[in-house]
């Protein structure tokens, strides 16, 4: 049973949901299932990687905004992703790796700009279709 399913089973009298009880029930279920523990271990490791990548991204963005104007302030150990889960220290970025990184940055920009455009278009259309004082649920 997923956490969401546990939440559905722990509805309170006032119509809300008891997340603490759902969490306890889910924890007991996981503790009783060795396979679930392995899956959670993989998820925990993945979450740690995401946190590491996010933190590295923050350091990288600070480095990029600083630029090359103050060479003494360059942190050559800042990790730069170059694809397929591979990162290299800034100090090891050569011409080929710079080209790969530029391509990744361009690809990322295009992907996000398309997503932004799609979401912006969606909200403009929704606003046009909304009945006075209504919500998106009234359109469907």
FENNORRA-V481601 format. One record per backbone hydrogen bond with DSSP energy under -0.5 kcal/mol. NH is the residue of the N-H (numbers start at 1). CO is the residue of the C=O. If there is no record, write none. Layout:
BEGIN
NH;CO / NH;CO
END
This chain:
BEGIN
6;2 / 7;3 / 8;4 / 9;5 / 10;7 / 12;16 / 15;12 / 18;10 / 19;17 / 22;18 / 23;19 / 24;20 / 25;21 / 26;22 / 27;23 / 28;24 / 29;25 / 30;26 / 31;27 / 32;28 / 33;30 / 34;32 / 37;33 / 38;34 / 39;35 / 40;36 / 41;37 / 42;38 / 43;39 / 44;40 / 45;41 / 46;42 / 47;43 / 48;44 / 49;45 / 50;46 / 51;47 / 52;48 / 53;49 / 54;50 / 55;51 / 56;52 / 57;53 / 58;54 / 59;55 / 60;56 / 61;57 / 62;58 / 63;59 / 64;60 / 65;61 / 66;62 / 67;63 / 69;66 / 71;69 / 73;70 / 74;71 / 76;74 / 78;75 / 80;88 / 81;79 / 82;86 / 83;86 / 86;83 / 88;80 / 90;78 / 91;76 / 92;89 / 93;90 / 94;92 / 98;94 / 99;95 / 100;96 / 101;97 / 102;98 / 103;99 / 104;100 / 105;101 / 106;102 / 107;103 / 108;104 / 109;105 / 110;106 / 111;107 / 112;108 / 113;109 / 114;110 / 115;111 / 116;112 / 117;113 / 118;114 / 119;115 / 120;116 / 121;117 / 122;118 / 123;119 / 124;120 / 125;121 / 126;122 / 127;123 / 128;124 / 129;125 / 130;126 / 134;131 / 138;135 / 139;135 / 139;136 / 140;136
END
